[in-house]
């Protein structure tokens, strides 16, 4: 997993479209955090989590079924971010 993280981080760095690239290899779920240079959008990706695609599909189904959930989730995410509680590690 560590080699995959470092290899992906190298690809992101070489792309030139991202900034603030940070490899967090020692977390329970190792991730790479980075920011899109054009939009300033913070992003992250992880490796070795087999349920990621399944979880994404479940979240999408919930959002489709409960349209009001989207703004509630965004408010919650901002609330946590403002209190520096948005990091998972």
Secondary structure in CASP SS format (residue, H / E / C, confidence):
PFRMAT SS
TARGET T0000
AUTHOR 0000-0000-0000
METHOD secondary structure of the structure
MODEL  1
X C 1.00
X H 1.00
X H 1.00
X H 1.00
X H 1.00
X H 1.00
X H 1.00
X H 1.00
X H 1.00
X H 1.00
X H 1.00
X H 1.00
X H 1.00
X H 1.00
X H 1.00
X C 1.00
X C 1.00
X E 1.00
X E 1.00
X E 1.00
X E 1.00
X E 1.00
X E 1.00
X E 1.00
X C 1.00
X C 1.00
X C 1.00
X C 1.00
X C 1.00
X C 1.00
X E 1.00
X E 1.00
X E 1.00
X E 1.00
X E 1.00
X E 1.00
X C 1.00
X C 1.00
X C 1.00
X C 1.00
X C 1.00
X E 1.00
X E 1.00
X E 1.00
X E 1.00
X E 1.00
X C 1.00
X C 1.00
X C 1.00
X C 1.00
X C 1.00
X H 1.00
X H 1.00
X H 1.00
X H 1.00
X H 1.00
X H 1.00
X H 1.00
X H 1.00
X H 1.00
X H 1.00
X H 1.00
X H 1.00
X H 1.00
X H 1.00
X C 1.00
X C 1.00
X C 1.00
X H 1.00
X H 1.00
X H 1.00
X H 1.00
X H 1.00
X H 1.00
X H 1.00
X H 1.00
X H 1.00
X H 1.00
X H 1.00
X H 1.00
X H 1.00
X H 1.00
X C 1.00
X C 1.00
X C 1.00
X C 1.00
X C 1.00
X C 1.00
X C 1.00
END
